Amino acid sequence: MRAAVRGIVVVTLLMAALAGCTPPHTSPPSPTATAGASPSPTVTPTRDPAEAAVEGMTTAEQAASVVMGHVPTTDPAALRDYMASGPDGAPLGGFILMGANISGDAAQVRSVTAALTLDSALPPLIAIDQEGGVVSRLPWDDLPAGRSLQSSDAQAARASFAERASLVADVGANVNFGIVADVPADASSFIASRALGADQAAAADRVRAAVTGEKGVVFSTLKHFPGHGAAPGDSHHAIPSTPMSLEHWRESDARPFIAGIEAGAELLMFGHLAYTAVDAAPASLSSRWHEIAREELGFEGVLITDDLGMLSSSGAAYGDPVANAVAAIAAGNDMVLMIAGSTPDTAHAMATAIARAVDDGRLPAARLGDAAERVMRLRLQLSADSTD
């Protein structure tokens, strides 16, 4: 498959490049045009490279491409094996770096990210939770973050995240799960020390600035949609809930997410929290919240779950992370993230279950195809950027 996709990537990127050289379409001649005049040239629309690449993949390959997993090792051989652990050896679409993958300096982490890249023509999405401050995977990141930025202006957030993006890119990661758009309801909230603002307006300004700072260096992620602030409790252990209405949310906790989307964030991470007036299910498994993100907020990038291992720890209803992965894609996520409780076999099990759900009709093939295309679009951008 990798050779086939490499060919698709090369061909589609060439098509895209050639399209940029095609003369613009000319309006057809008016009825009064001179008889016998040469007809205007017809321009064939360029095929979407991501669509073409995904069309050439099997269902198993598409399913593996929407899984972002983790194994706690720095061993290059084990990392390569893990990335090729999808059904029928299909490569996984992503990996998240955690503390166990980081045992030294930036050079050591680069050896890890190099091992994760099975095909340089189609790099995986390599993510890291580099918020700075309380949540920091890179020990050498001493830049302002979270609470320390709450008392600074937006320009300070932009500068901090611009430097942070460079640190992330320097280790070979290309996605930062670093921009907390939640607005804490009070100082005792578990998210309070990580948020970029203590009120919606200030948070929106700093979230917008943080995305702008990361732009062009790493892909930015806004989390944890639709917002932890209104829902007390820690989603690492339970499903926080709130009765806040959708109308109230639109006027309040939505504002930082809207600001980040307008600034061009490429990913939106869904939290395991429930706004019961909107949907009793956690947002990460709610088709209604995914509809709101797409249709109301106009987000066109990759929708990704928070760690499904967290969700499976919240109670028997969501105890099976493999079943949760299928439900998450069906709800509208483009990628599923699995960390807590993950084993070297978990990603394989998730991708296999997603593919089987398509085969037996529980998951529409078009839904998986759309998810794979959105992930592929970011991966092709990485490929194009590496050849510039």
Order of alpha helices (4+ residues) and beta strands (2+ residues): alpha-alpha-alpha-beta-alpha-beta-alpha-beta-alpha-alpha-beta-alpha-beta-beta-alpha-alpha-beta-beta-alpha-beta-alpha-alpha-beta-alpha-alpha
